[in-house]
């Protein structure tokens, strides 16, 4: 029963991260589909980066490119390694939060994000 509980917790954590990433993309003007996949979110973040011509900070664009990379890694893993996929999704959310207009991260700077598993 421990494996079932762990699997359910990992699935819940993944769903929460997808929701947070979807909200972030929506905040930046992206049109998020009703039930987005990780690959769709990567494309939407990539489009957001392309539309940030007015942003002169290369570090902001670099963070967004890093977020897209983590989303693509999570997509490649799929359900194979759920804990590693969660890590990539969390990293993508953390990096995407540096964009102008993004909502504040849920954890204070310098404090580790809460562990979900």
C-alpha positions, 0 to 999 in steps of 0.5 A: 500500500505504500507504493500506491500512496506514494504514486498518488502523492506524486500524481497530485504534486504533478497536477499542482505543478501543471496548474501553477505553470498553466496559471503563469503562462496565462498571466503572460498572455498565453492561451492555455488549453483546458487540459495542457500537457507538459509539451504544450506548456513548453511551447507556450513558454517558448512563445512567451520568450519570443514575444519578450522583445522589450525585455533587455535582460538576457538573464530573464530570457536565459531563465525562460529557456532553462524553464523550457528545457526542464519542461522538455525533459519532464515531457521526455520522462513522462511517467517513467520516473515521477520524482525526477519529472516533478523535479524538472517541473518544479525547476521550470516553475522556479525559472519561469517565475523570473519573467516580468509580470509573473506571480510571486513564487510561493516560497520566500527567496533563499528558502527551499521549496517544500518537498512533495514526496 
